[in-house]
Amino acid sequence: MTRENAAGLRTAARLGALLAKDYAERLLALLVNYKDISASEAASRANLHIQTAQDFLEGLTELGYLDRREVSERKRPYYRYTLVTSRMTLEVNLDDLKRRRSSGELDRRIREKANAGANFTLARDGEAIGHVAKWTGEGRGRKERRINLTESQGRFLYHLPFPNAKFLSVADIIRRARIDDQLTPEILDIVDELEALGIIEEELQSTPQRGGL
Amino acid sequence: MYHIHKLKPNRDSSLFITHLAAVAAALLAGVLVGVEAASFALASFFGAYAVCSLLTYARTMNKGFIVVFLFQASAAGMLFTAATHDPVCNPLTGAFAVSTLFFLVWTAVLAVTRQIKWRGREVLELAAAPVEDVGDGYTTRPLPAGKTDFTPDQIMSFAAFAVRHLIAVAYVGREKVVLVPVSSGREFPFIVGLKGDYTDETWVSFGFDGRVTVNISHRDYLQYKEALSFEQLCSSLGDLFVGFLSAYCRGEGARIIDRLNALGISSLS
């Protein structure tokens, strides 16, 4: 992501936010044309508040595009900034965001949690769930958390075992709902989300009892 | 056969209150305006009921409602002519009185033999009969209750049978038929067409591809004395309707009615 040593979507987002400023082009032009420049010089040249210019320059420095050198003038230290690259590349590898399927994840045995307070609404064709809603919070802070489902997620939840029914593995439910294997990541995503919301529960793995005479 | 009822007693008094309100309104009109006004008010109520009965016949094709309509229309005619003419000298009032009495007896026979009774409670009782486990587990999701190999024609024909015998109201779609069992006293919105959306009701869906899906509404689930295992209850309701459909296809529709009657649920319930 970002330059060669990019590290994540957050870095790209920070760079994007800096480049989106309406004064970004003016300040970058100064950095390209000046050997080095201080925040005060850049601010006066671009007609900005010094703090605005300094924040921009500090931001680029933290991302590694500028080199910062401390200089002293009449015992008052300040920074001068130098551009260290002539190219800015914003690259995001979306594969990094793809949910990795760990071994045994499809073997998790799940069912709907009893008295979860969730409201499932049928999709128009009546053979899948359209969305799930659950009220969270109390009193005036009570609000509805509503999740609209994809078609495959809706079919998955349609076949989810009822509360107090026998647990079924995620793989079995996927099979019952005839969901394409390629769609497994989005199924696992909704399972995690609904588990976090307390709508789905997972069977506790029974640990073998230690026997003894 | 002795049957243990799992539903709470029916305490729905809305129908009784409606009738009582009609009589009270007529009495009030009588006191404030006169006997003619009371007769006219009662005639209006009977007339309104007659329209509902005719609508019910049109929706269900249950011939019993023609008799009910004739009784209510005769009663309305009798009261109306009594209000507008001298009741003693008017032969029309007498003729209406005779026909009212005749159709009243016939209606009573139909009611006692449960031929004009909506069977929702019987369906819920039969669904609960094999369920012994308790444990709540209510969910708003429907249960996929398996697959059958009935043809669309068989499903459609059974749906017409179920509607005619007031076992359920049918919603016919392009790919499925949904049967909604309706209890006595709750039929009005279905009859007058106010119930376009059945999804919050108890229903059994027969897909033309063979899929059977079952849903039990929270309101109906709360009618049971105990919190029966919800999955077993839904599964049992699905099995019940598949059994009904099988029996109907074997030409044993009468046995379905016998099973419903055998529960001994009151005609008024």
Interface residues (C-beta under 8 A of the other chain):
Chain A: E112 A114 N115 A118 N119 F120 T121 L122 D125 G126 E127 I129 L157 Y158 H159 L160 P161 F162 P163 N164 A165 R176
Chain B: G135 D136 G137 Y138 T139 T140 R141 P142 L143 P144 E175 K176 V178 T199 S205 G207 R211 T213 S229 F230 E231 C234
